[in-house]
Amino acid sequence: MAATGAARNLPESAAPAPERLPDIARDGATGFALAAAGANVIMQLSRLPVGHGVAKSTVESGRIDKRPLKRLRTTLSYIMVAMQGTPAEQDVMRQETNRSHRQVRSAPGDAVRYNAFDRELQLWVAACLYWGTEDVYIKLYGRPTEKQRDEFYRHAARFGTTLQVTDDMWPADRAAFDEYWTKGLEQVHMDDLTRAYLYRFSGLGFLPTPFRLAFGPLHRFLTTGFLPERFREELGLPWSARHQRRFDAFCRASAQVNRALPRPAREFPWNIYLWDVRRRVRTGRPIV
């Protein structure tokens, strides 16, 4: 069978980017970041059109409640290509993502209108990824310098430009981003459909019963801990001072383990997903 998508047309020059990655882009790709992944998904889907687009998607191969392992692979692959990929790899990821996004749009008569090609909604998703990556870095390494933050902020525009977001749509600097983020929080809203979908997701309700019972409570606890208060309130997730103390202890212990690990182990599984993307691109296999 012929390969799907634009990957087979990738030029030979698509080798790992030679330029130095910002510290946060390099060190934020750590296994610990997976603990925050659920919270970031909820943040992205807390804008009603994004939530409806995902909850009602007819692309079953990309639904986390239908194909969780494939959804995990494509999501983490996208993040790694956006953060550490070459421009050629970004182009392939954009074309492959576009192919699946073409089917994600509201039907005539839907009360909530959505379209996966809406650049404003893609900008919100990119903003959540940027905010979450920096938050994970702070929890692991402490607050970065202003230079490190500015360097990563400029680089983080790639979270959006690997889709259809244009460079000029990314807020000009961190102060402009803070203003954008504050206004974005005012648009966070869930209805019965998205609230039920995301609450179920927070407890891994889409997994088989043994896995859900074993890992669901921990996933919901960590997801709630990584969520800013505005999102917890909208989803109706309780949080107390006792919860916060337990979460802070988890983050401190994770930071100690993270520092002790050699880099390849620390970066697992992100490094494997990036390797897999490059293997798929080389062999002309679809990456989404």
C-alpha positions as MATLAB code, in Angstrom:
seq = 'MAATGAARNLPESAAPAPERLPDIARDGATGFALAAAGANVIMQLSRLPVGHGVAKSTVESGRIDKRPLKRLRTTLSYIMVAMQGTPAEQDVMRQETNRSHRQVRSAPGDAVRYNAFDRELQLWVAACLYWGTEDVYIKLYGRPTEKQRDEFYRHAARFGTTLQVTDDMWPADRAAFDEYWTKGLEQVHMDDLTRAYLYRFSGLGFLPTPFRLAFGPLHRFLTTGFLPERFREELGLPWSARHQRRFDAFCRASAQVNRALPRPAREFPWNIYLWDVRRRVRTGRPIV';
ca = [
       0.000    0.000    0.000;
       1.313    3.484   -0.833;
       2.202    5.808    2.018;
      -0.405    8.361    3.014;
       0.164   12.117    3.193;
       3.100   14.337    2.311;
       5.772   12.503    4.313;
       7.078   10.612    1.263;
       8.010   13.966   -0.321;
      10.232   15.117    2.547;
      13.639   16.301    1.304;
      16.787   14.524    2.457;
      17.861   17.674    4.297;
      15.278   17.083    7.031;
      17.840   16.198    9.703;
      17.612   17.346   13.329;
      17.770   21.112   13.622;
      21.374   22.246   14.189;
      20.497   25.451   16.040;
      20.562   25.453   19.825;
      17.183   24.820   21.392;
      15.993   27.142   24.155;
      16.604   25.627   27.586;
      12.888   25.261   28.320;
      12.187   23.584   24.968;
      14.988   21.105   25.579;
      14.581   20.408   29.300;
      10.781   20.612   29.346;
      10.565   17.413   27.279;
      10.709   15.094   30.279;
       8.698   12.116   31.420;
       7.354   14.234   34.272;
       5.541   16.382   31.709;
       3.215   13.462   30.969;
       1.699   13.966   34.422;
       0.543   17.405   33.248;
      -0.721   16.268   29.841;
      -4.293   15.624   30.970;
      -4.580   19.091   32.461;
      -3.361   20.672   29.237;
      -5.910   18.759   27.178;
      -8.668   20.045   29.460;
      -7.368   23.605   29.176;
      -7.427   23.413   25.376;
     -10.928   21.895   25.268;
     -12.342   24.377   27.772;
     -13.116   26.733   24.915;
     -16.549   25.500   23.857;
     -15.899   25.188   20.078;
     -12.686   23.213   20.697;
     -14.447   20.954   23.197;
     -17.338   20.270   20.819;
     -14.949   19.666   17.930;
     -13.182   16.932   19.872;
     -16.155   15.423   21.718;
     -18.227   15.160   18.523;
     -15.419   14.317   16.100;
     -16.270   11.638   13.542;
     -12.562   10.857   12.994;
     -12.540    7.805   15.232;
      -8.875    7.022   14.597;
      -7.991   10.281   16.354;
     -10.365   10.049   19.324;
      -8.761    9.402   22.688;
     -11.844    7.501   23.861;
     -11.625    5.171   20.843;
      -7.890    4.894   20.101;
      -6.053    6.150   23.226;
      -2.586    4.844   22.287;
      -2.729    6.317   18.781;
      -4.050    9.607   20.151;
      -1.177    9.701   22.646;
       1.366    9.020   19.906;
       0.070   11.674   17.532;
      -0.286   14.308   20.265;
       3.190   13.803   21.719;
       4.664   13.575   18.228;
       3.061   16.895   17.313;
       4.454   18.576   20.428;
       7.960   17.247   19.809;
       7.979   18.284   16.155;
       6.717   21.734   17.130;
       9.327   22.106   19.876;
      12.360   20.352   18.420;
      11.677   19.462   14.783;
      13.154   20.973   11.640;
      11.123   23.320    9.411;
      10.747   20.441    6.916;
       9.382   18.177    9.657;
       6.997   20.925   10.721;
       5.724   21.137    7.136;
       5.051   17.405    7.055;
       3.293   17.521   10.412;
       1.160   20.439    9.235;
       0.100   18.639    6.055;
      -0.661   15.393    7.871;
      -2.629   17.181   10.596;
      -4.570   19.126    7.985;
      -5.609   15.855    6.385;
      -7.348   14.683    9.564;
      -8.623   18.154   10.510;
     -10.566   18.538    7.255;
     -13.255   16.264    8.673;
     -13.590   18.132   11.984;
     -16.297   20.753   11.547;
     -19.750   21.356   12.920;
     -22.790   20.077   11.073;
     -25.529   22.364    9.742;
     -27.829   23.276   12.599;
     -25.307   22.614   15.400;
     -25.733   25.114   18.216;
     -21.958   25.404   18.678;
     -20.062   26.180   15.497;
     -16.543   24.817   15.170;
     -13.942   24.186   12.523;
     -10.533   22.604   13.134;
      -9.011   25.136   10.711;
     -10.110   28.105   12.844;
      -6.837   29.943   13.456;
      -8.100   31.737   16.552;
      -8.927   28.393   18.193;
      -5.573   26.971   17.107;
      -3.920   29.976   18.739;
      -5.664   29.123   22.011;
      -4.406   25.530   21.802;
      -0.871   26.796   21.151;
      -1.146   29.199   24.087;
      -2.134   26.341   26.399;
       0.844   24.269   25.231;
       3.215   27.180   25.837;
       1.757   27.933   29.279;
       1.841   24.271   30.292;
       5.406   23.654   29.107;
       6.734   26.596   31.098;
       4.705   25.533   34.140;
       6.240   22.028   34.048;
       9.734   23.522   33.700;
       9.188   25.737   36.749;
       7.988   22.811   38.853;
      11.072   20.790   37.909;
      13.849   23.372   37.801;
      12.548   26.506   39.477;
      11.809   29.823   37.837;
      13.892   30.438   34.699;
      15.679   33.699   34.030;
      13.970   36.434   32.068;
      16.311   35.712   29.168;
      15.356   32.024   29.203;
      11.673   32.899   29.314;
      11.923   35.387   26.444;
      13.930   32.912   24.356;
      11.402   30.127   24.880;
       8.439   32.445   24.339;
       9.646   33.372   20.846;
      10.327   29.708   20.088;
       6.892   28.643   21.387;
       5.155   30.348   18.467;
       5.920   27.052   16.701;
       3.118   25.404   18.687;
       0.765   27.409   16.490;
       2.703   27.871   13.258;
       3.035   24.086   12.912;
      -0.706   24.426   12.217;
      -2.210   27.466   10.458;
      -1.409   30.150   13.013;
       0.698   32.862   11.377;
       3.738   34.424   13.048;
       2.003   37.768   13.411;
      -0.886   36.177   15.352;
       1.430   35.089   18.191;
       1.364   37.896   20.800;
       4.383   40.136   20.307;
       5.963   39.537   23.727;
       5.225   37.984   27.100;
       3.349   41.045   28.325;
       1.080   40.838   25.278;
       0.667   37.120   25.905;
      -0.373   37.745   29.524;
      -3.078   40.092   28.246;
      -4.193   37.517   25.667;
      -4.234   34.767   28.331;
      -6.302   36.834   30.753;
      -8.884   37.548   28.062;
      -8.807   33.898   27.017;
      -9.683   32.777   30.536;
     -12.863   34.845   30.263;
     -13.901   32.654   27.311;
     -13.412   29.378   29.177;
     -16.794   27.690   29.267;
     -18.134   24.143   29.297;
     -21.624   22.845   28.651;
     -23.107   19.494   29.628;
     -21.489   17.755   26.646;
     -17.934   18.975   27.171;
     -18.087   18.877   30.976;
     -19.154   15.213   30.943;
     -16.543   14.351   28.303;
     -13.703   16.067   30.165;
     -14.704   14.790   33.593;
     -14.708   11.252   32.212;
     -11.337   11.923   30.593;
      -9.867   13.207   33.867;
     -10.588    9.830   35.465;
      -9.472    7.798   32.410;
     -13.058    6.686   31.927;
     -12.352    5.623   28.347;
      -9.962    2.833   29.445;
     -10.989   -0.750   30.260;
     -12.278   -1.126   33.826;
      -9.128   -2.643   35.410;
      -6.930    0.178   34.088;
      -9.498    2.837   34.945;
      -9.773    1.603   38.540;
      -6.007    1.277   38.918;
      -4.914    4.586   37.389;
      -8.006    6.796   37.128;
      -7.908    8.313   40.658;
      -4.210    9.236   40.342;
      -4.741   10.714   36.883;
      -7.631   12.844   38.136;
      -5.597   14.011   41.138;
      -2.595   15.035   39.022;
      -4.775   16.563   36.333;
      -6.591   18.672   38.919;
      -3.299   19.711   40.512;
      -1.872   21.000   37.246;
      -5.041   22.899   36.322;
      -5.289   26.603   37.165;
      -8.227   27.355   39.437;
     -10.398   28.795   36.658;
     -10.469   25.425   34.883;
     -11.030   23.425   38.077;
     -14.073   25.532   38.852;
     -15.536   25.154   35.366;
     -15.134   21.377   35.468;
     -16.316   21.096   39.077;
     -13.160   19.409   40.393;
     -12.719   19.894   44.166;
      -9.336   21.019   45.512;
      -8.275   21.729   49.080;
      -5.171   22.787   51.002;
      -4.565   19.114   51.788;
      -4.731   18.254   48.092;
      -2.261   21.054   47.358;
       0.224   19.802   49.966;
       0.139   16.299   48.472;
       0.538   17.694   44.961;
       3.473   19.899   45.996;
       5.155   16.877   47.598;
       4.696   14.931   44.367;
       6.290   17.751   42.355;
       9.263   18.032   44.736;
       9.894   14.286   44.611;
       9.557   14.271   40.821;
      12.062   17.122   40.520;
      14.599   15.165   42.586;
      14.146   12.018   40.497;
      14.293   14.033   37.287;
      17.637   15.591   38.263;
      19.108   12.185   39.084;
      18.208   10.547   35.770;
      20.588   10.519   32.798;
      19.248   12.635   29.948;
      18.004    9.777   27.702;
      15.966    8.320   30.597;
      14.764   11.761   31.643;
      13.500   12.517   28.143;
      11.656    9.213   27.735;
       9.174    8.757   26.032;
       9.426   12.081   24.175;
      12.738   11.112   22.583;
      11.200    7.853   21.346;
       8.247    9.649   19.782;
      10.542   12.108   17.996;
      12.677    9.209   16.762;
       9.513    7.446   15.578;
       8.313   10.527   13.681;
      11.639   10.769   11.896;
      11.560    7.049   11.101;
       8.037    7.360    9.702;
       9.004   10.385    7.636;
      12.052    8.592    6.260;
      10.055    5.538    5.248;
       7.060    7.479    3.904;
       4.606    6.302    6.554;
       1.841    8.586    7.894;
       2.644   10.328   11.166;
      -0.913   11.275   12.162;
];
